[in-house]
Amino acid sequence: MFILASGSQARADMLRNAGVSVETQVAHIDETQVKDEMLAEGAGGGDIALRLADLKARKVARGRPDALVLGADQVLVCQGVLFDKPRTILEARAQLTGLRGKTHELLSAAVIYENGAPVWQGIGQAHLKMRNFSEAFLDMYIERLGKDLLTTVGGYKLEGLGAQLFAQVEGDYFTVLGLPLLEVLEELRTRGVCEK
């Protein structure tokens, strides 16, 4: 049995669209507390993403030691600042305004547990440059997306209207969506979840 320790529909869809049979189970952890503690210790975005992915996988694996469990997390870093999912439309507007015209980094981490222990981890990295969009475009974008802005770090989904926010994207598309999918699939093949 293979379980995704996440409530992310995008991650579940990526795996299922790639032909992987997966169950989902949300792992409730205090992400804000973990991030705050790690930032206070001087940790970087990649370390934070890996730690959050590990905590999610570990929590689910404790209750399901018979399953192969995948935990995943993504962080956005721009000019040394770690961004969280916006909590309000006003926060989303502030984030998008802050990212406008700048390049930021998305780090998507994944950790796999088997028999209650970590057996693999990986991290994908992408660099995205937002174009210097107009206030009129931003108003239209926010109006069209509404509360969907609150579902992703940075307030955008590259697979939809969010693509119009960008001038350039460097890195793996799946990493931008929230999972280093190709690396995860390779590991799943070695563990018999996918055909070799």
Secondary structure as the mmCIF struct_conf table of DSSP 4:
data_model
#
loop_
_struct_conf.conf_type_id
_struct_conf.id
_struct_conf.beg_label_comp_id
_struct_conf.beg_label_asym_id
_struct_conf.beg_label_seq_id
_struct_conf.end_label_comp_id
_struct_conf.end_label_asym_id
_struct_conf.end_label_seq_id
STRN STRN1 PHE A 2 LEU A 4
HELX_RH_AL_P HELX_RH_AL_P1 GLN A 9 ASN A 17
TURN_TY1_P TURN_TY1_P1 ALA A 18 GLY A 19
STRN STRN2 GLU A 23 THR A 24
HELX_RH_AL_P HELX_RH_AL_P2 GLU A 31 ALA A 40
TURN_TY1_P TURN_TY1_P2 GLU A 41 GLY A 42
HELX_RH_AL_P HELX_RH_AL_P3 GLY A 45 GLY A 63
TURN_TY1_P TURN_TY1_P3 PRO A 65 ASP A 66
BEND BEND1 ALA A 67 ALA A 67
STRN STRN3 LEU A 68 CYS A 78
TURN_TY1_P TURN_TY1_P4 GLN A 79 GLY A 80
STRN STRN4 VAL A 81 PHE A 83
BEND BEND2 ARG A 87 THR A 88
HELX_RH_AL_P HELX_RH_AL_P4 ILE A 89 LEU A 99
TURN_TY1_P TURN_TY1_P5 ARG A 100 GLY A 101
STRN STRN5 THR A 103 GLU A 114
TURN_TY1_P TURN_TY1_P6 ASN A 115 GLY A 116
STRN STRN6 ALA A 117 MET A 130
HELX_RH_AL_P HELX_RH_AL_P5 GLU A 135 LEU A 145
HELX_RH_3T_P HELX_RH_3T_P1 GLY A 146 THR A 151
BEND BEND3 THR A 152 THR A 152
HELX_RH_3T_P HELX_RH_3T_P2 VAL A 153 GLY A 155
TURN_TY1_P TURN_TY1_P7 LEU A 158 GLY A 160
HELX_RH_3T_P HELX_RH_3T_P3 LEU A 161 LEU A 165
STRN STRN7 PHE A 166 GLY A 171
HELX_RH_AL_P HELX_RH_AL_P6 TYR A 173 LEU A 177
TURN_TY1_P TURN_TY1_P8 GLY A 178 GLY A 178
BEND BEND4 LEU A 179 LEU A 179
HELX_RH_AL_P HELX_RH_AL_P7 LEU A 181 THR A 190
TURN_TY1_P TURN_TY1_P9 ARG A 191 GLY A 192
BEND BEND5 VAL A 193 CYS A 194
#
